[in-house]
Amino acid sequence: MIPNGNFYIQTENSIYMSSEIEAIVAKLNVSKNISQILNSRGTETEGDKIIALDLSGLNLSDLQSGVFDGLKDIKRLNLGYNQIT
């Protein structure tokens, strides 16, 4: 990945990771899964905005209040196949 300001561009498919995504990944403690999240067909960008985020199958069990506050442009969020109660 190549650093570019607040975004990281994966040159193969131009997936961007904003500082907001970095914060969510840290809050959810899924940093080891960042490649899975960015390479998912369910994670999409529109310019420099994250419009869809796939967090499925990460064994999440709970979500902190406000964890997604930074995603003002999100249209789809996939939390399937987790253990959220």
C-alpha positions as CSV (number, residue, x, y, z in Angstrom):
1,M,0.0,0.0,0.0
2,I,1.2,3.5,-0.8
3,P,0.5,6.3,1.8
4,N,-1.3,9.3,0.3
5,G,-2.4,11.8,3.0
6,N,-5.3,10.3,5.0
7,F,-5.8,7.5,2.4
8,Y,-3.9,4.4,1.5
9,I,-4.3,3.3,-2.1
10,Q,-4.0,-0.4,-2.9
11,T,-2.8,-0.1,-6.5
12,E,-4.3,-3.4,-7.8
13,N,-7.9,-2.3,-7.3
14,S,-7.8,1.3,-6.0
15,I,-9.4,0.6,-2.6
16,Y,-8.9,3.5,-0.3
17,M,-8.6,3.4,3.5
18,S,-9.4,6.6,5.2
19,S,-8.3,7.6,8.7
20,E,-12.0,6.9,9.7
21,I,-11.6,3.3,8.6
22,E,-8.3,3.0,10.5
23,A,-10.1,4.3,13.6
24,I,-12.9,1.7,13.2
25,V,-10.5,-1.1,12.7
26,A,-8.6,-0.1,15.8
27,K,-11.8,0.2,17.9
28,L,-13.1,-3.2,16.7
29,N,-9.7,-4.7,17.3
30,V,-9.6,-6.3,13.8
31,S,-6.3,-4.8,12.6
32,K,-5.1,-8.2,11.6
33,N,-8.0,-8.4,9.1
34,I,-7.4,-5.2,7.3
35,S,-6.5,-6.9,4.1
36,Q,-9.7,-8.9,4.2
37,I,-11.8,-5.8,4.8
38,L,-10.1,-3.7,2.0
39,N,-10.1,-6.5,-0.5
40,S,-13.7,-7.5,0.0
41,R,-16.1,-7.0,-2.9
42,G,-18.4,-5.6,-0.3
43,T,-16.1,-2.7,0.5
44,E,-16.5,0.1,-2.1
45,T,-15.3,3.6,-2.6
46,E,-16.6,6.6,-4.5
47,G,-13.7,8.9,-5.1
48,D,-12.1,9.3,-1.7
49,K,-15.3,8.3,0.2
50,I,-16.1,4.9,1.7
51,I,-19.6,4.1,0.6
52,A,-19.7,0.4,1.5
53,L,-17.9,-1.5,4.2
54,D,-17.8,-5.2,4.6
55,L,-17.0,-6.3,8.2
56,S,-18.6,-9.7,7.8
57,G,-17.0,-12.9,9.3
58,L,-14.7,-11.1,11.7
59,N,-16.0,-12.8,14.9
60,L,-17.2,-9.5,16.3
61,S,-19.2,-9.9,19.5
62,D,-20.0,-6.3,20.4
63,L,-19.9,-2.8,19.0
64,Q,-18.8,0.3,21.0
65,S,-21.2,3.2,20.9
66,G,-20.2,5.6,18.1
67,V,-17.8,3.2,16.4
68,F,-19.2,4.2,13.0
69,D,-19.6,7.9,13.6
70,G,-16.8,8.9,11.2
71,L,-18.5,7.2,8.2
72,K,-20.7,10.0,7.0
73,D,-20.9,8.7,3.4
74,I,-21.6,5.1,4.1
75,K,-24.5,3.5,2.2
76,R,-24.0,-0.2,3.0
77,L,-22.5,-1.8,6.0
78,N,-22.2,-5.6,6.2
79,L,-21.9,-7.1,9.7
80,G,-23.1,-10.6,8.8
81,Y,-21.6,-13.8,10.1
82,N,-20.5,-12.2,13.4
83,Q,-21.5,-12.9,17.0
84,I,-23.0,-9.5,17.8
85,T,-25.6,-9.7,20.5
